[in-house]
Amino acid sequence: MVYLGVKFRAVLLDQNFPRDIGIDELKSWCTEFYNHGFTPEYEGGSAGNLSYRIKEGENQFIITGAGITSKAKILDNSLAQVKSCDVEKEIAYYYGRRKPSSETLAHCAIYSSRKDVNAVFHGHSEKILACADRLKLVQTNEEVPEGTGELAKAVLEALGKENFVIMKNHGFISMGRTMKEAGDQAIKIQKQCI
């Protein structure tokens, strides 16, 4: 796997954004996902991305930035705050020193359609993909190019009211009302796949 950068248009609003109370918890979950093998490193970056909604009822969120080489220990300047997205036009408006992660459009689509979700964690696990059918996990109908509005729509179509979805031949998205809920769910499902 080689990182090719974000496929959507990322519009920088300002390099700075206020420090939010949830950032330390997000950074902690990035380390946890790294330790569970959900954010494997490859040439030019590391897979997976994690985000949380800043304020209930609004669609702004903090997400890991694009092209981070490792999620073992995330720094504040490795994050971006997404103000809004246009999934159809594949545009994201953001604050920060780094572009938001390549799967930003999927995160944005979920926050827009699921007001009950306040954390979206995308990871990679061969174990989870291999046991998805056995565990009857919800999956996208087909493999769709990553980082696109098309993938965001495919995730929403498959998702419904579920909080865990497999992106066919790609990875998973775990969601929750809290970051702990989203993270613990992914770890629990991985344990069921052993």
C-alpha positions in Angstrom: 0.0 0.0 0.0 1.3 3.4 -0.9 -0.3 6.6 0.3 -1.6 8.7 -2.7 -2.9 11.7 -0.7 -6.5 12.9 -0.3 -8.8 12.6 -3.3 -11.2 15.3 -2.3 -10.6 19.1 -2.4 -9.4 20.3 1.0 -10.0 24.0 1.5 -7.9 25.5 4.3 -9.8 28.1 6.4 -7.0 28.7 9.0 -3.9 26.9 10.1 -4.9 27.3 13.8 -8.0 26.0 15.7 -8.8 26.2 19.4 -7.7 23.2 21.5 -10.7 21.1 22.3 -11.2 19.1 25.5 -11.6 15.8 23.5 -8.2 16.0 21.8 -6.3 14.1 24.5 -8.9 11.3 24.5 -8.7 11.1 20.7 -4.9 10.9 20.8 -5.1 8.1 23.4 -7.5 6.1 21.2 -5.1 6.6 18.3 -2.4 4.9 20.4 -4.9 2.2 21.4 -5.8 1.5 17.8 -2.1 1.4 16.8 -1.5 -1.1 19.6 -4.3 -3.4 18.3 -2.9 -3.2 14.8 -5.9 -1.2 13.4 -3.7 1.5 11.9 -0.9 -0.3 10.1 2.0 1.7 8.8 3.0 1.7 5.1 5.2 3.7 2.8 4.2 7.4 3.2 1.7 7.0 6.0 -0.5 4.8 8.2 -3.9 3.4 7.5 -7.0 4.3 9.5 -8.4 7.5 10.9 -10.3 8.5 14.0 -12.6 11.5 14.7 -15.1 12.9 17.1 -17.9 15.4 16.9 -16.9 18.6 18.7 -20.4 19.6 19.9 -23.6 17.6 19.9 -26.1 18.8 17.2 -23.3 20.2 15.0 -21.4 18.4 12.3 -17.9 19.9 13.0 -15.4 17.3 14.1 -11.7 16.8 14.9 -10.0 14.1 12.8 -6.5 12.7 12.4 -4.6 14.3 9.6 -3.6 12.9 6.2 -0.3 11.3 5.7 0.6 10.6 9.3 3.5 8.1 9.4 2.4 6.5 12.6 -0.5 6.7 15.0 1.5 5.3 17.9 1.8 8.8 19.4 -0.2 11.6 17.7 0.7 15.3 18.2 -1.8 18.1 18.2 -0.5 19.4 14.8 -1.3 16.0 13.3 -5.0 16.7 13.7 -7.5 18.8 11.7 -10.8 20.3 12.5 -13.4 19.9 9.8 -15.9 22.7 9.7 -18.1 21.3 6.9 -18.1 19.0 3.8 -19.9 18.7 0.5 -19.9 15.0 -0.2 -21.4 15.4 -3.6 -18.7 17.9 -4.8 -16.0 16.1 -2.7 -14.9 19.2 -0.8 -13.9 19.6 2.9 -13.4 22.9 4.7 -10.9 22.6 7.5 -8.7 24.2 10.1 -5.2 23.0 11.0 -1.6 22.5 9.8 -2.4 19.2 8.1 -5.1 18.2 5.6 -7.8 16.1 7.2 -7.6 12.3 6.6 -8.4 10.7 3.3 -11.7 9.2 4.6 -13.0 12.6 5.8 -16.0 12.5 3.5 -17.2 9.2 5.0 -16.8 10.7 8.5 -18.7 13.8 7.4 -21.5 11.8 5.9 -22.0 9.7 9.0 -22.1 12.8 11.3 -24.6 14.5 9.0 -27.0 11.5 8.9 -26.5 10.0 12.3 -27.1 12.6 15.1 -26.6 9.8 17.7 -23.0 9.2 16.6 -20.3 11.3 18.2 -17.2 9.3 17.3 -16.2 7.6 14.1 -13.1 5.3 14.1 -11.9 3.7 10.9 -9.4 0.9 11.1 -8.0 -2.0 9.2 -8.0 -5.6 10.4 -7.5 -8.7 8.3 -9.0 -10.8 11.1 -12.2 -8.7 11.2 -12.6 -8.7 7.4 -12.1 -12.5 7.4 -14.8 -13.2 9.9 -17.3 -10.5 8.8 -19.6 -13.1 7.3 -19.5 -15.4 10.3 -20.3 -12.6 12.7 -23.0 -11.2 10.3 -21.4 -7.8 10.2 -23.0 -5.2 7.9 -20.9 -4.6 4.8 -21.0 -2.3 1.8 -22.4 -4.0 -1.3 -19.2 -3.7 -3.3 -15.6 -2.5 -3.2 -15.6 1.3 -3.8 -12.5 3.5 -4.2 -11.3 4.8 -0.9 -11.4 8.4 0.1 -14.3 9.3 -2.3 -17.8 10.6 -2.0 -18.8 7.3 -3.6 -17.4 5.4 -0.6 -19.1 7.8 1.8 -22.5 7.0 0.1 -21.8 3.3 0.1 -21.1 3.3 3.8 -24.4 5.2 4.5 -26.4 2.8 2.4 -25.0 -0.2 4.3 -25.1 1.4 7.7 -28.7 2.1 8.5 -29.0 2.1 12.3 -25.9 -0.1 12.9 -22.8 1.1 14.6 -20.2 -1.0 12.8 -19.8 -1.5 9.1 -17.2 -3.3 6.9 -16.0 -1.5 3.8 -15.6 -4.4 1.4 -11.9 -5.3 0.8 -10.8 -2.2 2.7 -11.5 -1.9 6.5 -14.1 -1.1 9.1 -15.8 1.8 10.7 -16.8 1.6 14.3 -19.1 4.3 15.7 -20.5 5.3 19.1 -22.1 8.0 21.2 -18.6 8.3 22.8 -15.0 7.6 21.7 -14.9 4.8 24.3 -18.0 3.2 22.8 -16.5 3.3 19.3 -13.1 2.1 20.3 -14.3 -0.7 22.7 -16.7 -2.0 20.0 -13.8 -2.5 17.5 -11.6 -4.3 20.1 -14.5 -6.5 21.1 -15.3 -7.5 17.5 -11.6 -8.3 16.8 -11.5 -10.6 19.9 -14.5 -12.5 18.6 -12.6 -13.2 15.4 -9.8 -15.2 17.0 
